[in-house]
Amino acid sequence: MLRDTRPRRRPRTRVALTALVACAVVAAPLALALRYGEDAPLEAPRQVAGRAWVASPEQGTVSLLDGASREIVVSLPAPGSLAGDDLVVTQSGSSAYVVDRTLGTAARIDGATFAAGAAAGLAAPGGRPLVLEGGGAVYVLDPERRTAARAAPETLEVLVELSLAAEPGDGQAVVDDAGRLWVVDAVTGDLTWFDGTKQVEPLGLPDAQLVLVQGRAVLVDVAGGRVVRLGPDGPTGRWSCAGEWDGSPARILGSTTSDQVYSAVPADGTFVVASVGRDDCATAIELAEPGTAEFGPLAQDGRYVFVPDRTTGRTAVVDTSLGRRVADLELAGPGNRVELTSKDGIVFYNDLDSEVSGVISLEGDTWTPTEVQKFDPSTDEGVAVLGDSPAGDDATQTDGTGATDWAAVAPERDGRTAPSAPSSAVEGGPLIDGVSVRPDPAVLGQPVRLLPDVRGAVGTTWTWTITAADGTVVWTSDQPGPVDVTLEATAPASYTLSLEIVDSAGHRATSKRALDTVLVPTPHIEKFLVDDTTPGTSEIVHIAAVESGLPEGGATWQWSVTLPEKGLLFAQELPAGAPLPVRFPEPGEYEIALAVTSGTLEDVATVPVTVADRCVPALTGRRFIDLRRDGTGTFAVTADDCFVDSTVTVEVPPWLATDTASIDVVAGPIETVDGIEHTTEAAPVPVGVRVTGAPPSDGVVTGAVTLVLGDQRVPVDVRVNIPPVWTADPTCARDGSTDRAVVTATLADADAGSLDVRLTFDGVPDGPAGGYRMLPSGSSRGVYSLVVPAGVDLADVSAASIQPTDRFGAVAESRAVSLAACSS
């Protein structure tokens, strides 16, 4: 559990956004360039306001990054996910689908309301589920189970199950703009597509990939270095060259603006531009030394293509019109995974392994990255969160107090609360949250202001009505917004105030409430405001009230606090509108009463407050204990919601040790904020822990440590790291289609998709420092391969070995690989 150690300001009662960012238009100047190739656009991209969702797997959260303001709008927990899960985000307009590959689930986050749907199970835990969208259709795929389904966009509920009978790997499934699902089977190489019916063409291309070129599916034969368009009947037209890859793995992207396919090839370190349907693939731009790069997924913005290299943490910007690299941007640390998203005319970047995200913008003729933190790396806390927040968005709730973020509580009179005003609305139409009256009760013969609290009322028509008890309409108005009315009568009475709002589509919202009248201004306690509705023992709580019937001044406010089993504890008169501070010494059901008196007129109301021992042991600063770097770590422990001294016990498993098994947590001091005293959280106490034995698994060990305080037991996850484990001896074999030698290594690790696996050839000069970097296979987790570079003569190799290292520096044993099977 995480706690904020600032002075106590309790959560509000209604969901609201604590950070909101306005969208502005950002227009980049046009850059002139010589045309390079017929299909390359001449103009620089027009960058406008946009937003993209980015993941933070280490925290188990997703954040909405605003391109115009360069700020995080909101951060949310990925539905059902834990810190450290493998998260993938699929953009869907302003919304997004969040896929948890660790759990095999996915959920939709609404871009308008930031509401997260329930996580839907798509695959077995550890599987590689996919959510694909195109042409208004949403498909969910479970490659390992060889299944697919058409799903409801809002809930991911399965609408139509499809017999996929194929196991696609990375880059082997797309949905085109016509809503067709295309899949390549990584085992057989068959091409399967769904266009009302299932169709299969046995092409025998297991390494082929699928991309979208201007919204249309294109098949890329990686082994053969060629491409072909796909249509309703499968491959359409002639094959054309894609580049001389020699069967090497490559990162491939289809152009959104032209008939081109872009490829980044690690084997020779080049970026290749190929035209679909024409044998035009001669443009090859050198980006890295052969065999040294690990290129990540590419992104395009107009004529520019962005190519990240995980090995260096840098991203190359290629101008496809000029045919050269025009920028080299440092976006992340070496070894970190960077994902790029081109959306709404903005290029966003996200470091999946750190707190870094940002926006890449074209300023004049220079590409510049602007870093935006998704969370505070020192605390793991998000920089903007969607929180439970009070009715502070209703201005009337703060009348007479400084309580802009306190919870509103209806007053009780004679043990009862006033009934809520009935209201109705239609989804998608306007909404009336209520109508306030000033003064309330209304004074006959004097102006009364009606203050509506409405949403979605632009372009609507309004009807105000005041009706007497006998059904007579005494006043009506079509004025939108606040309106003044004067009621003329000789005797006080109770009326019904109604408001109806109708939009252009006929959606109707209504609200009714009682409108009481008096002859002279009369005190009336409209609501109480409480800064903590569920306080803990010895916590200072502030209680204020909104009085609606009197002009300012001229009234006395008498407060009293009662504990039924002990009677009246104290009474105090305070200035009108001033909040009452109360420090409750023991648990119990307290009753707070306020009497507002003006002359001979008085209103008395009460508000109940339940006080309990809420002390819970908690972590501060992080959600988990991180021991991955060297097997040791320090975490901070406190007592959450606790305002008395307490003792927390730390229980660890046999493979962990700590020198601080019992911690004394001292209650926090009283601080004054804005002239109001607050009890603060206790100062956290550091606890050291270290690995002394063999952890049960690599990665997250759920609930390994337990914090104990009284009857409260809080499990805490521990993240550990052990070196990668060989699951099979490395092999070397000839690729049947290219006759090139391919070396393969199979490993198991919690970070199996992000290892640094190096192949070294003894006896071969001029190889890269540290060896050739092997790349992860697209079809199987933990499988790494390398197509032996054309310049390496295996006959000259005296020995070959493979050295795996994980991203925390843990080194697996080096294993020799026999080249006998591929030396011919």
C-alpha positions in Angstrom: 0.0 0.0 0.0 1.2 3.5 -0.8 0.5 6.6 1.3 1.0 10.3 0.7 2.9 11.8 3.7 1.5 15.3 3.2 -1.0 16.7 5.6 -4.3 14.8 5.5 -6.8 15.7 2.9 -9.2 12.8 2.5 -10.5 11.5 -0.8 -13.5 13.1 -2.3 -16.8 11.4 -2.7 -17.3 11.8 -6.5 -14.9 10.8 -9.2 -13.1 13.7 -10.7 -9.9 14.4 -12.5 -7.1 16.0 -10.5 -5.2 17.2 -13.5 -6.8 18.3 -16.8 -5.0 19.5 -19.8 -6.4 21.7 -22.5 -5.8 20.7 -26.1 -4.2 23.4 -28.3 -3.1 23.2 -31.9 0.6 23.0 -32.6 1.5 23.6 -36.2 5.0 22.8 -37.3 6.6 25.0 -40.1 6.8 23.4 -43.5 10.2 22.1 -44.5 11.2 22.1 -48.2 13.1 19.1 -49.5 14.2 17.6 -52.8 11.9 14.9 -53.9 13.3 11.4 -53.6 11.2 8.8 -55.3 7.8 9.4 -56.9 5.8 8.3 -53.8 7.4 10.5 -51.2 5.4 13.5 -50.0 6.9 16.9 -50.3 5.6 18.6 -47.2 6.7 18.1 -43.6 4.0 16.6 -41.4 1.4 19.0 -39.9 1.6 18.2 -36.2 -1.6 18.9 -34.3 -3.0 18.3 -30.9 -3.3 14.6 -30.0 -3.1 12.1 -27.2 -1.8 8.6 -26.8 -2.0 5.9 -24.1 1.4 4.6 -22.9 2.1 1.7 -20.6 4.4 1.4 -17.5 4.7 -2.4 -17.0 6.9 -2.0 -13.9 4.0 -0.2 -12.2 1.2 -2.0 -13.8 -0.3 1.3 -15.0 -1.2 3.1 -18.2 -1.1 6.9 -18.7 -2.6 9.3 -21.2 0.0 11.5 -22.7 -1.2 14.8 -24.2 0.8 16.0 -27.2 0.0 19.6 -27.1 0.8 20.3 -23.4 3.5 17.7 -23.1 1.8 16.5 -19.9 0.4 13.3 -18.4 -3.4 13.8 -18.3 -4.2 10.8 -16.2 -2.6 7.5 -14.9 -4.7 4.4 -14.2 -4.0 0.9 -13.0 -4.2 -1.5 -15.8 -7.4 -3.5 -15.1 -6.6 -6.6 -13.1 -2.9 -6.3 -13.7 0.0 -6.5 -11.2 3.2 -4.5 -11.3 5.6 -6.2 -13.6 3.1 -7.7 -15.9 3.8 -7.6 -19.7 1.5 -4.8 -20.9 0.7 -3.9 -24.5 -1.4 -0.9 -25.5 -3.5 -0.9 -28.7 -4.7 2.7 -29.6 -8.4 3.0 -30.6 -9.2 6.6 -31.4 -9.1 8.5 -28.1 -9.5 5.2 -26.2 -7.2 2.2 -25.9 -7.2 -1.5 -25.3 -4.7 -2.7 -22.6 -3.5 -6.3 -23.1 -1.8 -8.1 -20.2 0.2 -10.8 -21.8 1.2 -12.2 -18.4 -2.4 -12.9 -17.4 -3.8 -13.3 -20.9 -6.4 -10.6 -20.4 -7.4 -7.3 -22.1 -9.6 -4.3 -21.2 -10.8 -1.1 -22.8 -10.2 2.3 -21.4 -12.6 5.0 -22.5 -10.8 8.1 -23.8 -13.6 10.4 -22.9 -14.4 9.3 -19.3 -11.2 7.5 -18.5 -13.4 4.6 -17.2 -11.7 1.3 -17.4 -13.7 -1.8 -18.3 -13.4 -5.2 -16.7 -10.5 -7.3 -17.8 -11.6 -10.0 -20.3 -9.8 -13.3 -20.4 -8.5 -13.8 -23.9 -5.8 -16.4 -23.5 -4.0 -18.6 -21.0 -1.7 -16.9 -18.6 1.7 -16.3 -20.2 0.1 -16.4 -23.7 0.4 -13.7 -26.3 -3.2 -12.4 -26.8 -3.7 -9.7 -29.4 -6.4 -7.1 -29.9 -6.6 -5.8 -33.5 -8.9 -3.1 -34.8 -9.7 -1.9 -38.3 -12.6 -0.9 -40.5 -14.9 -0.7 -37.4 -14.2 -4.3 -36.5 -12.4 -5.6 -33.4 -10.7 -9.0 -33.3 -9.2 -10.8 -30.3 -6.6 -13.5 -31.0 -5.1 -16.3 -28.9 -2.1 -17.5 -31.0 -1.1 -20.3 -28.7 -4.6 -21.8 -28.7 -4.9 -21.0 -32.4 -8.2 -19.2 -31.9 -9.7 -15.8 -32.9 -13.0 -14.0 -32.4 -14.9 -10.9 -33.5 -15.5 -8.9 -30.3 -17.7 -6.1 -29.1 -15.6 -2.9 -29.2 -16.8 -1.6 -25.8 -16.5 -4.8 -23.7 -14.5 -7.2 -25.8 -17.3 -9.7 -25.4 -17.0 -12.4 -28.0 -19.6 -11.9 -30.8 -18.5 -14.5 -33.3 -15.9 -17.2 -32.7 -13.5 -17.9 -35.6 -11.7 -21.2 -36.4 -8.2 -19.7 -36.8 -6.3 -23.0 -37.0 -3.0 -20.9 -37.2 -0.4 -19.7 -34.8 0.7 -16.2 -35.8 3.9 -14.8 -34.4 4.9 -11.1 -33.9 4.0 -9.1 -37.1 1.9 -11.9 -38.5 -1.6 -10.6 -38.0 -3.4 -7.4 -39.1 -6.9 -6.0 -39.7 -7.2 -3.9 -42.8 -9.4 -0.9 -43.4 -12.1 -3.1 -44.8 -12.3 -5.0 -41.5 -10.6 -8.2 -42.9 -8.5 -10.2 -40.5 -5.3 -11.5 -42.1 -3.0 -14.1 -40.4 0.2 -16.0 -41.3 0.8 -19.3 -39.6 4.4 -19.2 -38.1 4.5 -23.0 -38.4 3.2 -23.8 -41.8 3.4 -20.5 -43.5 -0.2 -20.6 -44.6 -2.1 -17.3 -45.2 -5.5 -17.2 -43.7 -8.1 -14.4 -44.0 -11.7 -13.7 -42.9 -14.0 -11.8 -45.1 -17.4 -13.1 -44.1 -15.9 -16.6 -44.6 -12.6 -18.2 -43.8 -10.2 -18.5 -46.7 -6.7 -20.2 -46.6 -3.9 -20.1 -49.2 -1.0 -22.5 -48.5 2.0 -20.3 -49.3 4.7 -22.1 -47.2 6.1 -18.8 -45.9 6.5 -19.2 -42.1 8.8 -16.2 -41.8 6.4 -13.9 -43.7 5.0 -10.8 -42.1 1.9 -8.6 -42.7 1.7 -4.8 -42.8 -0.8 -2.2 -43.8 0.0 0.0 -46.7 -2.4 2.9 -46.9 -4.9 0.7 -45.0 -4.6 -2.3 -47.3 -2.9 -5.5 -46.3 0.5 -6.4 -47.8 2.4 -9.7 -47.4 6.2 -9.4 -46.9 8.2 -12.6 -47.7 11.1 -12.0 -45.3 13.1 -15.0 -46.5 12.6 -14.1 -50.2 12.9 -10.4 -49.8 9.7 -9.6 -51.7 6.3 -8.1 -51.2 2.8 -8.5 -52.7 -0.6 -6.8 -52.2 -3.5 -8.7 -50.7 -7.1 -8.3 -51.8 -10.4 -10.1 -51.2 -9.1 -13.1 -53.1 -5.7 -13.2 -51.5 -2.4 -12.2 -53.1 -3.1 -9.6 -55.9 -0.8 -8.6 -58.7 2.9 -9.3 -59.0 5.5 -9.8 -56.3 8.1 -7.0 -56.1 11.4 -6.7 -54.3 11.6 -5.6 -50.7 15.4 -5.6 -50.3 18.3 -7.9 -50.1 17.8 -9.2 -46.5 19.3 -12.7 -47.1 16.5 -14.1 -44.9 17.5 -11.9 -41.9 14.9 -10.9 -39.4 13.8 -7.3 -39.9 11.4 -4.7 -38.5 8.9 -3.8 -41.1 6.3 -1.0 -41.5 3.8 -0.2 -44.2 3.5 3.4 -45.2 0.3 5.3 -44.4 0.9 7.9 -47.2 2.3 6.0 -50.2 2.7 2.5 -51.7 5.9 1.8 -49.8 7.2 -0.7 -47.3 10.0 0.3 -44.8 12.4 -2.2 -43.3 15.1 -2.0 -40.7 17.5 -4.9 -41.0 19.8 -5.6 -38.0 22.1 -8.0 -40.0 23.5 -5.3 -42.1 22.3 -2.3 -40.1 20.4 -0.7 -43.0 17.0 1.0 -43.5 15.4 -0.1 -46.8 12.6 1.7 -48.8 10.7 -0.5 -51.2 7.8 0.3 -53.5 4.9 -2.3 -53.6 4.2 -3.5 -57.1 7.5 -2.1 -58.6 11.0 -3.6 -58.3 12.2 -0.4 -56.6 14.1 -1.3 -53.4 17.5 0.2 -54.1 17.3 2.8 -51.3 19.3 1.4 -48.4 20.4 3.8 -45.7 23.1 2.7 -43.2 22.0 3.2 -39.6 24.3 0.9 -37.6 27.2 -1.4 -37.9 26.2 -4.8 -39.2 25.0 -7.2 -36.5 25.1 -4.7 -33.7 21.6 -3.2 -33.6 18.3 -4.5 -32.1 15.8 -2.4 -34.0 12.4 -1.9 -32.4 9.0 -1.3 -34.0 9.0 1.5 -36.5 6.7 4.6 -36.7 5.9 7.0 -39.6 5.0 10.7 -39.6 4.5 11.9 -43.2 7.7 11.4 -45.1 9.7 10.7 -41.9 10.2 7.2 -40.4 11.5 6.7 -36.9 13.8 3.7 -36.2 14.6 2.9 -32.5 17.7 0.9 -31.7 17.4 -0.8 -28.3 21.1 -1.5 -28.1 22.0 2.2 -27.9 18.7 3.7 -26.7 18.8 6.1 -29.7 16.2 6.5 -32.4 17.1 7.5 -36.0 14.8 9.7 -38.0 14.9 8.9 -41.7 13.7 11.4 -44.4 12.3 9.1 -47.1 12.2 12.0 -49.5 15.9 12.8 -49.2 16.9 9.2 -48.6 19.1 9.9 -45.6 19.1 10.0 -41.8 18.3 13.5 -40.6 18.3 13.1 -36.8 19.6 10.8 -34.1 17.6 11.2 -30.9 18.5 9.8 -27.5 15.1 8.7 -26.1 16.1 6.0 -23.5 18.9 4.3 -21.8 20.8 1.5 -23.6 19.0 -1.8 -23.5 15.6 -0.3 -22.7 12.5 -1.0 -24.9 11.2 2.1 -26.7 7.9 2.0 -28.4 6.8 4.7 -30.9 3.3 5.8 -31.7 2.3 8.1 -34.5 -1.2 9.4 -33.8 -3.2 12.4 -34.5 -0.2 14.0 -36.3 2.0 13.6 -33.2 4.9 11.2 -32.6 4.9 9.8 -29.1 7.6 7.7 -27.5 7.5 5.5 -24.4 10.2 3.7 -22.5 8.6 0.5 -21.3 11.4 -0.1 -18.8 11.5 3.4 -17.1 9.4 6.4 -16.1 10.3 8.2 -19.4 7.8 9.0 -22.2 7.5 12.0 -24.4 6.7 13.8 -27.6 8.9 14.2 -30.7 8.3 17.4 -32.6 9.6 19.1 -35.7 10.9 22.6 -34.8 11.9 24.3 -37.9 14.0 21.6 -39.6 15.1 19.9 -36.4 13.4 17.0 -34.7 13.4 17.5 -30.9 12.2 15.1 -28.2 10.5 16.5 -25.1 10.6 14.1 -22.1 7.5 13.6 -20.0 7.6 11.5 -16.8 4.9 9.0 -16.4 5.6 8.5 -12.8 8.1 9.8 -10.1 10.9 7.3 -10.2 11.9 8.0 -6.6 8.4 7.0 -5.3 6.7 5.1 -8.2 3.8 7.5 -7.8 2.0 8.7 -10.9 2.4 12.4 -11.8 -1.4 12.6 -12.6 -4.0 10.2 -11.3 -7.7 9.6 -11.6 -8.8 9.8 -8.0 -11.8 9.8 -5.8 -12.6 13.4 -5.4 -15.4 15.3 -3.7 -18.0 17.4 -4.9 -15.5 20.2 -5.2 -16.6 20.7 -8.8 -19.9 22.1 -7.5 -19.2 25.8 -6.5 -22.2 26.0 -4.2 -20.7 23.4 -1.9 -17.9 25.7 -0.8 -20.1 28.6 0.2 -19.0 30.1 3.5 -15.9 27.8 3.9 -12.5 27.2 2.5 -13.5 23.5 2.1 -13.0 23.2 -1.6 -12.3 19.5 -1.5 -14.3 18.2 1.4 -17.1 15.7 1.2 -20.7 17.0 1.3 -23.0 15.2 3.8 -26.8 15.8 4.0 -27.9 17.1 7.4 -30.1 15.1 9.7 -33.1 16.6 11.5 -35.0 14.5 14.1 -32.8 11.5 13.0 -33.8 11.8 9.3 -32.2 13.2 6.2 -34.2 15.1 3.6 -35.1 13.0 0.5 -33.0 13.5 -2.6 -34.6 15.5 -5.4 -35.8 13.2 -8.2 -34.2 13.5 -11.5 -34.0 11.6 -14.8 -31.7 11.6 -17.9 -31.1 9.7 -21.1 -27.6 8.3 -21.9 -25.9 10.6 -24.3 -28.1 13.6 -23.4 -27.8 16.5 -20.9 -27.6 15.7 -17.2 -29.0 17.8 -14.3 -27.1 17.2 -11.0 -29.4 19.5 -9.0 -30.7 23.0 -8.6 -29.6 25.3 -5.7 -31.7 28.2 -4.5 -30.4 31.4 -2.9 -31.7 32.3 -0.4 -33.2 28.9 0.6 -35.9 29.1 1.9 -37.0 31.7 -0.6 -38.3 35.0 0.9 -41.6 36.1 -0.6 -41.5 39.4 -2.4 -37.7 39.3 -2.8 -35.6 38.1 -5.7 -34.6 34.5 -5.5 -31.7 33.0 -7.7 -32.0 29.5 -9.1 -28.6 28.0 -9.8 -28.6 24.8 -11.9 -25.7 22.3 -11.9 -25.9 20.7 -15.4 -23.6 19.0 -17.9 -23.9 18.6 -21.7 -26.3 21.6 -22.0 -24.7 23.3 -25.1 -27.4 23.9 -27.7 -30.3 22.8 -25.5 -33.7 24.3 -24.7 -34.7 24.9 -21.1 -38.1 25.0 -19.3 -38.3 26.3 -15.7 -41.6 25.8 -13.8 -42.8 26.6 -10.2 -46.0 24.8 -9.3 -48.2 25.4 -6.2 -49.5 22.5 -4.1 -52.8 22.5 -5.9 -51.1 22.1 -9.3 -51.3 25.7 -10.4 -48.3 26.9 -12.4 -47.2 30.2 -10.7 -44.1 30.9 -12.8 -42.3 29.6 -15.9 -39.3 30.6 -18.0 -37.2 29.3 -20.9 -34.0 31.1 -19.9 -31.0 28.8 -19.9 -28.6 28.9 -17.0 -29.1 30.7 -13.6 -32.3 32.7 -13.4 -33.9 35.1 -10.9 -37.6 35.0 -9.9 -39.7 36.9 -7.3 -42.6 35.0 -5.8 -45.6 37.2 -4.7 -47.8 35.7 -2.0 -49.2 36.7 1.4 -48.5 33.5 3.3 -45.5 31.0 3.3 -46.1 27.8 1.3 -44.2 25.0 -0.3 -43.9 24.9 -4.0 -42.4 22.4 -6.6 -39.5 23.7 -8.7 -38.9 21.8 -12.0 -36.3 22.1 -14.7 -36.4 20.3 -18.0 -33.6 20.4 -20.6 -33.9 18.9 -24.1 -31.1 18.6 -26.7 -31.4 18.7 -30.5 -31.7 14.9 -30.6 -34.6 14.9 -28.3 -32.7 13.6 -25.2 -34.5 14.9 -22.2 -33.3 15.5 -18.6 -35.5 16.6 -15.7 -35.1 17.5 -12.1 -37.6 18.4 -9.3 -37.2 19.7 -5.8 -39.2 21.4 -3.1 -39.1 25.2 -2.9 -40.1 26.5 0.5 -41.0 30.1 1.1 -40.9 32.4 4.2 -41.8 35.9 5.0 -38.4 36.9 6.4 -34.9 35.5 6.0 -34.7 32.2 7.9 -31.6 30.2 8.9 -31.3 26.9 7.0 -28.4 24.4 7.2 -28.2 23.1 3.6 -25.3 20.6 4.0 -22.3 19.7 6.1 -18.8 19.5 4.6 -16.4 17.0 6.2 -12.7 16.7 5.3 -12.7 13.0 6.4 -15.9 11.0 6.7 -14.1 7.9 8.0 -11.5 9.2 10.4 -9.1 7.2 12.5 -8.5 7.4 16.3 -6.7 10.7 17.3 -7.1 12.2 13.8 -8.1 15.8 13.5 -11.3 16.2 11.5 -12.8 19.5 10.3 -16.5 19.9 9.9 -18.1 22.9 8.2 -21.6 23.8 7.1 -23.3 25.6 4.2 -26.1 28.0 5.5 -28.4 29.1 2.7 -31.2 31.2 4.2 -29.5 34.2 5.7 -27.4 37.2 4.4 -23.8 37.2 5.7 -23.4 38.0 9.4 -26.0 38.5 12.1 -26.2 34.8 13.2 -24.6 32.7 15.9 -23.2 29.2 15.2 -23.2 26.9 18.2 -21.5 23.5 17.7 -21.6 20.5 20.0 -20.1 17.0 20.0 -21.8 14.0 21.7 -20.9 10.4 22.2 -24.2 8.6 23.1 -22.7 6.4 25.7 -20.9 9.3 27.4 -23.2 12.2 26.6 -22.1 15.7 25.7 -18.3 16.0 25.3 -18.1 19.7 24.6 -19.9 22.7 23.0 -18.3 25.7 21.3 -19.5 28.8 19.5 -17.6 29.7 16.4 -17.8 32.6 13.9 -20.4 32.0 11.1 -18.9 29.7 8.4 -15.8 28.7 10.4 -15.1 25.0 10.4 -15.1 23.0 13.7 -11.9 21.1 14.3 -12.4 17.9 16.3 -9.8 15.3 17.5 -11.5 12.1 18.4 -9.7 10.3 21.3 -11.3 6.9 20.9 -13.4 4.8 18.4 -17.2 5.4 18.5 -20.3 6.8 16.8 -20.1 10.5 17.4 -22.9 13.1 16.7 -21.9 16.6 15.7 -24.7 19.2 16.0 -24.9 22.7 14.8 -27.5 25.3 15.8 -27.7 28.5 13.6 -29.7 31.3 15.4 -30.9 34.6 14.0 -33.0 36.5 16.5 -35.9 34.2 17.4 -35.3 32.0 14.4 -33.2 28.8 14.6 -32.2 25.8 12.6 -30.6 22.7 14.2 -29.1 19.8 12.3 -26.7 17.0 13.0 -24.1 14.9 11.1 -22.9 11.5 12.3 -19.1 10.7 12.3 -17.9 7.1 12.8 -14.4 6.9 14.3 -12.4 3.6 14.2 -9.0 2.2 14.6 -7.9 2.1 11.0 -4.2 1.5 11.4 -2.8 -0.7 8.5 0.8 -1.5 7.8 2.0 -0.2 4.5 4.9 0.5 2.2 5.7 4.0 1.2 7.4 5.0 -2.0 7.0 1.8 -3.9 4.3 -0.9 -4.4 6.9 -3.7 -4.2 10.3 -4.6 -2.8 12.9 -4.5 -5.6 15.9 -6.8 -5.1 16.7 -7.4 -8.8 19.9 -5.4 -9.1 22.2 -7.1 -6.6 19.9 -9.1 -4.3 19.6 -6.3 -1.7 17.3 -3.5 -1.1 15.7 -1.1 1.3 12.0 -0.3 1.6 10.1 2.1 3.8 7.4 1.0 6.2 4.7 3.1 7.9 1.3 2.7 9.5 -1.4 3.9 7.1 -4.4 5.8 8.5 -2.8 5.7 11.9 -2.4 8.7 14.2 -1.1 6.9 17.3 2.3 5.2 17.9 2.3 1.6 16.6 4.6 -1.4 16.0 4.8 -3.2 12.7 6.4 -6.7 12.4 8.1 -7.8 9.1 7.8 -11.5 8.3 10.1 -12.8 5.6 10.5 -16.3 3.9 13.5 -18.5 4.5 15.3 -17.3 1.4 15.2 -13.7 2.6 16.7 -12.0 5.6 16.2 -8.7 7.5 17.9 -7.1 10.5 14.7 -5.1 11.3 12.0 -7.6 12.1 10.1 -5.2 14.4 9.5 -1.5 13.6 8.3 1.3 16.0 6.2 3.8 13.9 5.8 7.1 15.6 2.6 9.1 15.0 3.0 12.1 12.7 3.1 15.6 14.0 0.3 18.2 13.7 0.8 20.7 10.9 -1.0 23.9 9.9 -2.0 24.3 6.2 -3.9 27.3 5.1 -4.6 28.2 8.7 -6.1 24.8 9.5 -4.4 22.2 11.7 -4.0 18.7 10.3 -2.8 15.4 11.7 -0.1 14.0 9.3 1.0 10.6 8.4 3.7 8.9 10.4 7.3 9.2 9.1 8.3 6.0 7.3 10.9 3.7 8.8 13.6 2.2 6.4 13.9 -1.6 6.4 16.8 -3.5 4.7 16.3 -6.9 3.2 18.6 -9.3 1.3 18.4 -12.5 -0.6 20.2 -15.3 1.3 18.8 -18.4 -0.5 17.3 -19.5 -3.7 14.1 -17.6 -4.6 11.2 -19.8 -5.8 11.0 -18.1 -9.2 12.5 -15.3 -11.3 10.6 -12.0 -11.4 7.7 -11.3 -9.1 7.3 -13.4 -6.0 3.7 -12.6 -4.9 3.2 -11.8 -1.2 6.7 -13.0 -0.2 6.9 -10.5 2.7 4.1 -9.8 5.1 3.7 -6.6 7.2 1.8 -7.2 10.5 0.1 -4.7 12.7 -2.4 -6.0 15.2 -4.9 -8.1 13.3 -3.9 -6.5 10.0 -1.7 -8.6 7.7 -0.6 -7.0 4.4 1.3 -9.1 1.8 4.0 -7.4 -0.2 5.4 -8.6 -3.5 9.1 -9.0 -3.9 10.9 -8.7 -7.3 14.0 -10.8 -7.6 16.4 -11.7 -10.4 18.2 -14.9 -11.3 20.3 -15.4 -14.4 18.7 -16.7 -17.6 18.4 -20.5 -17.8 19.2 -22.6 -20.8 16.3 -24.8 -21.8 18.1 -26.5 -24.7 21.6 -26.5 -26.2 22.2 -23.9 -28.9 21.9 -25.1 -32.5 23.1 -24.2 -35.9 21.1 -25.2 -39.0 20.7 -24.2 -42.7 17.5 -22.3 -43.6 15.7 -24.3 -46.2 14.6 -21.4 -48.3 17.8 -19.3 -48.3 20.5 -21.9 -47.4 21.9 -19.4 -44.9 23.3 -20.6 -41.6 21.0 -19.8 -38.6 22.2 -20.0 -35.0 19.4 -20.5 -32.4 19.5 -20.2 -28.5 16.6 -21.1 -26.3 16.4 -19.6 -22.8 13.9 -19.1 -19.9 13.8 -15.9 -17.9 11.2 -13.5 -16.4 12.5 -11.0 -19.0 12.9 -13.7 -21.7 11.9 -11.2 -24.5 14.5 -8.6 -23.5 17.8 -10.5 -23.0 21.2 -9.5 -24.4 22.3 -12.6 -26.2 25.7 -12.4 -27.9 27.3 -14.9 -30.4 31.0 -14.9 -30.7 33.1 -16.5 -33.5 36.7 -17.2 -32.6 39.1 -17.0 -35.5 37.0 -14.5 -37.5 38.5 -10.9 -37.5 36.5 -7.6 -37.5 33.5 -8.9 -35.7 31.5 -6.4 -33.5 32.8 -5.8 -30.0 31.1 -8.2 -27.6 29.9 -10.5 -30.4 27.0 -10.5 -32.7 23.7 -9.7 -31.1 21.0 -12.4 -31.4 17.4 -11.3 -31.8 14.3 -12.7 -30.2 12.1 -14.9 -32.4 8.7 -13.6 -33.2 6.9 -16.9 -32.7 8.3 -18.3 -29.4 9.2 -16.5 -26.1 12.8 -16.9 -25.1 14.1 -18.1 -28.5 16.9 -16.0 -30.0 18.4 -16.4 -33.4 21.0 -15.0 -35.8 21.4 -15.4 -39.5 25.2 -15.7 -39.8 26.4 -12.6 -41.7 27.4 -13.2 -45.3 31.0 -12.0 -44.5 31.6 -14.8 -42.0 33.1 -17.9 -43.4 32.3 -20.7 -41.0 35.3 -22.7 -42.2 37.5 -20.1 -40.5 35.7 -20.3 -37.2 37.7 -22.2 -34.6 34.9 -22.1 -31.9 31.5 -20.4 -31.4 29.9 -19.5 -28.1 26.8 -17.8 -26.8 26.7 -15.5 -23.8 23.2 -14.5 -22.4 22.8 -11.5 -20.0 19.6 -10.1 -18.6 18.9 -6.4 -18.3 19.9 -6.4 -14.6 23.4 -7.7 -15.4 22.9 -11.3 -14.4 25.0 -13.5 -16.6 24.1 -17.1 -17.6 26.6 -19.7 -18.4 28.3 -19.4 -21.8 27.6 -22.3 -24.0 29.4 -23.5 -27.1 27.5 -24.0 -30.3 28.4 -26.8 -32.8 28.6 -25.5 -36.3 28.9 -28.9 -37.9 25.3 -29.0 -39.1 25.7 -25.7 -41.0 29.3 -25.5 -42.1 28.8 -27.2 -45.5 
